[in-house]
Every structure is written in structure tokens, then in C-alpha cells.
Amino acid sequence: METSHNVSSLNVAAEKYFRQPDEVLLQEVMESASGLIRYYSRLYGNVCDHEDLFQTGSLGLMKALKNYDSNRGATFVTYASHCIMGEIRHMVRKQASYYRPGCIAELQFKVDKIIEEYMKFHQDVPAISYIAEKINVTEDSVSEVMKAGLISFEEIDSSKIHSLTYETFRLPIEDKLTLFQAMKKLTEIQKRVIYLLFYQNLSQQQVADRIGINQKKVSRIREATLKNIREHLREDSTN
């Protein structure tokens, strides 16, 4: 991929710098790491200011140069990647001010782990196609998924988010998002009843006792809520 040459040359540039630290060799390290920094900037913060992201990634690189210990077994490029990704991810998630559906947050966490494992074993960053395959979504999905939290969910093009294959006993990501949208339209008491019944596995009587209403009302709320959700899902499938 486009960053491979810079990534592979970063170890060489760092070794030269560690032997003789000076401004010229430091600049060589910075240039060798630029593709790596841009990769993480685009992946984690493609709706943020690119200059700020690059400066943040450069800070991660400087921390790597200061703290790297070859005796720990990791190559410099692996350690630097961890530091650069960490700084950019910290900045991006510090700026995040919007709610992320749980299924999206789970995918973002998986992306973190996939990159870290890939870099550890391959000394390079994975292609977006590789990440997409590992989390079982299309390539277009990755970009939309990583925006979540930085912009409101309404601004994300959820029509681009699709699973690659369907897994037995698991809802595909697009159905999870549709269900998330449907749940947002429920009243607070409807949300609470559904949560206690289907996520906490309480009986209708237990829910009634918890909320302070009678069991028949719980039953009516349950049926009305499920009907609303089914109608929303049906409307979504016809659009």
C-alpha cells in the first residue's frame, strides 16, 4: 500500500538517528514516518483538521524517539506506530462529543486491535480492505464507522454501512443500526420496558414491580412497542 515504503524505511532512519542524533537525521525520521502519520490521521480523524492531526501524530513520533528501548523486543516502527496511533486516537476521542451506538463502538475497538496486531507481525499498516474483511463490513463502511462520535449519527451515511456476510444468530450491522434508529423513537418508559424485558431478562411482573406499574400495563407497553419497531423496520426495508 502507499505507506509501505515509508514504513519500511523508518527503522533504518531511526537506527541512524539513535547512533548520531542531529537535526538532519531527525528530519529523515520525520519524513520516513509521514506516511504512517497520514494513514492514522485519515483513518481516525477524517473529519478533523488534518494539520492538527499531523502535528499530534508527530508528537507521538517524538515520544517514540525519546522512550524507545530496543531491549524490549519491538522494532522501532512497531513502537512508533503504537505511539502515533495512541496520540491521534486520544486527540480524536477527546474531541468526540456525539453518542456512538454500541455496535459502532464495538467495531471501532476491533479496528484498534486489528491494526495493532497487524503492525506487530507485519511491520506495516493494514490496507482498508484487510480491516473491512476482518470486521466483516464493506470498505465504504470502515470510513463511516470511524466517523461516529466525531459527528452526529444523523450525519453518517448509514446506507454505506453493510456486512460482507451474514453470520448465524447475529444481526448484520445494517440491521443493528436500523434497530438503533427505531429504538430512538420510543418513549422513555418504552425504552425502559424493552431494556428490562429483553436485556435484563426480567419477567413482566418483575418489570412492573421495578417501574411501579401493574403487569397488564407492562404487557400493553411491550406489545405496542414491538409493533412500532416492526413498522419502522418494515418502512426502512421498503425505502
Secondary structure, 3 states (H helix, E strand, C coil): CCCHHHHHHHHHHHHHHHHCCCHHHHHHHHHHHHHHHHHHHHHHHCCCCHHHHHHHHHHHHHHHHHHCCHHHCCCHHHHHHHHHHHHHHHHHHHHCCCCCCHHHHHHHHHHHHHHHHHHHHHCCCCCHHHHHHHCCECHHHHHHHHHECCECHHHCCHHHCCECCCCCCCCCHHHHHHHHHHHHCCCHHHHHHHHHHHHCCCCHHHHHHHHCCCHHHHHHHHHHHHHHHHHHHHHHHHC
